[in-house]
Amino acid sequence: MGKLLYGATMSLDGFIAGVNGDMQWLGDFLGGPDPIADELVANVGSCLVGGVSYRGDDPNMGTEKEGPFGGAWEGPQFVLTHNPPPTPVPSITFVTDLATGVKEAKAAAGDKYACIIGADVGRQCLEAGEVDDVLMFVAPVLLGDGTPMFRHLGGTKIRLNEPRVQASGQTVALWYTVAR
């Protein structure tokens, strides 16, 4: 069974999306050689996607790079939502509860990662103790506002082990394992 990874690109001030879910800012940091991103994509077996991210702003919409990881990855996706669409969508399974989504995404990942896409589903998985690794690509930009990588009002402390830190294209990659 796969491991659960919460991964995203965030601004230096901690936002993974700009105001109103804007993802267009990412276009400045995508493309070009990036060995860490390539390593990640090669090791993803499935994605657990939040409903907002599924319906959200893809900076590559309408191009061959549309989809997870700039179009570099294809595979089973499990979308966590309270409102699944009435008609099926190819390669996408809609789930209405976190436990089912995590279980199915990890099983579909095989011996690879089930990668979380979305701040709210990432938060839910972290709080539930389901996340094995956290990978953040820190982009050299300050957005000032938007969707933070992790927010829980009232606080939730989650310990992470010492990171693997590497320059990765235009970003810096911080790869942590979750302390158990």
Buried (B, 14 or more C-beta within 10 A) or exposed (E): EBBBBBBBBBBEEBBBBBEEBBBEBBEEBBEEEBEBBBBBBEBBBBBBBBBBBBEBBBBBEEEEBEBBBBBBBEBBBBBBBEEBEEEEEEEBBBBEEBEEBBBBBBBBBEEBBBBBBBBBBBBBBBBEEBBBBBBBBBBEBEBEEBBBBBEEEEEEEBEBEEBEEEEBBBBBBBBBBBEE
